[in-house]
Amino acid sequence: MIEFSARKKLLSNSGEFTLSLDISIPEGELVAFFGASGTGKTTSLRMIAGLTTPDCGYLQVNGNVWLDSAKKVQLPVNQRPVGFVFQNYALFPNMTVRENILFAQKEKKEKEVQTLLEVFGLEVLQHRKPSLLSGGQQQRVALARAIARKPQLLLLDEPLSALDMETRTSIQNELRMINREWGITTILVSHDISEIFRLCSRVYSFNGNTVEDKGAPANLFNSRLSGKVQFVGEVLECVQEDIVRILTLVVGNTPVKVVVPATEGDYAPGDKVLIASKAFNPIIRKL
Amino acid sequence: MNILPATISQLSMNGNLTWVRAAVRDFIFQVIVIGNPENKLYLKDGSSIELLFNEAEVILGKGSGENICIPNQFPCKVLSLAQGTMFTQVFLELAGHTISALLPSDSGESFSFQVGESLQIYLRPNDIFLQAVEKVQS
């Protein structure tokens, strides 16, 4: 279990605010930090990693206290068993794939490096430098390197947001497999709702000043509605035809179209929407 | 999306299915939902809820509709019409609320709906959503 409390004064576009969080994260789960930009998600990861110091706080990971500002306890960054993956990969450009992973290990074990290369499909690329890799390949190396440290916590700060949908889906599958097989508690900062639904068991919603444990991802959205067929989608396109609008939405990786009366408000690309149907109404066929 | 405020007046359960009767003023809507009062806390007599239904699910007709096998049949009045090429949106007054129906323009023309005209609306129980007014744990 991770117990994390912190207060930290932050500056956002709308001015100064104090981030206040008190959360518990069950061990071994893959959870999401979700919320608008500038609400303290990345700062919270950095406080956990020890890269940023809260104004006051307490952090206990699996029974070990990493931070207790009341008792002036603050474990240095290099003593926190954390793997941190950023959006921009941050690989060592002068090292090969294999060397990047090997470098992260405390005890150099070639066999473990080999396993990581296999898990992330990097065997054939192991002697290449990062500059010769695609974005998806570089992010796989960054993940393998983070796991090579044998972290108790894996911190992922929008690691897939710069990747195309196919690569993103593929790495999502690998992340899910890693969490399931190795049980590393993982915190994922993501704005991608479908990614959160696919990967995460629990969501912490950053609302400006406070952080709310929403439980399962479905609770982020309108659970008051009785419809049993509910999906969260994102608007790709809204085209008026006659007196109706045809919305093209993406649900997971699947594009769908729905028709709404033109009188029903405005929809713009990027809007998140709930798509609901009664359980009686969809047609279903076994494929 | 049409939204009507309602109050639950009666519940009939069969396993995890519940037949809900909900009052919008003097009109009793019948709705079937998956769930029961044990796992859907808003399912109780007297609860304030909202009834939601899609414009395209609203069936309009003239006359009494006594031979139509749909339990939700209510009188309404045409407030206005938005005429398109393919579709016509008919705005209606029902129990003091404005709702709308989206129907093919051909149907609208053949029935020649007029503003102020009294019609009957028909709604299937499985086309109506319930929504708790205040968020409760489901």
Contacts between the chains, C-beta under 8 A, distances in Angstrom:
chain1	res1	chain2	res2	distance
A	222	B	131	7.7
A	223	B	135	7.7
A	223	B	138	5.3
A	224	B	42	7.6
A	224	B	131	5.0
A	224	B	132	4.2
A	224	B	135	5.7
A	224	B	136	7.5
A	224	B	138	7.8
A	225	B	52	7.3
A	225	B	129	5.7
A	225	B	130	7.7
A	225	B	131	5.0
A	226	B	33	4.6
A	226	B	34	7.8
A	226	B	35	6.8
A	226	B	40	7.4
A	226	B	129	5.1
A	226	B	130	4.1
A	226	B	131	6.8
A	227	B	129	5.1
A	228	B	34	5.3
A	241	B	86	7.7
A	242	B	84	3.9
A	242	B	85	5.3
A	242	B	86	4.6
A	242	B	87	5.5
A	243	B	82	5.4
A	243	B	83	7.7
A	243	B	84	3.5
A	243	B	87	5.3
A	243	B	88	7.5
A	243	B	89	5.7
A	244	B	84	7.5
A	244	B	86	8.0
A	244	B	87	5.8
A	244	B	102	7.1
A	259	B	56	7.5
A	260	B	1	7.9
A	261	B	55	5.4
A	261	B	89	5.7
A	261	B	100	6.8
A	261	B	102	5.7
A	263	B	82	7.3
A	263	B	89	6.8
A	263	B	100	7.2
A	264	B	1	6.4
A	276	B	129	6.9
A	278	B	126	5.5
A	278	B	127	6.6
A	278	B	128	7.9
A	278	B	129	6.6
A	279	B	34	5.4
A	280	B	32	7.3
A	280	B	126	3.8
A	281	B	126	6.7
A	281	B	127	7.1
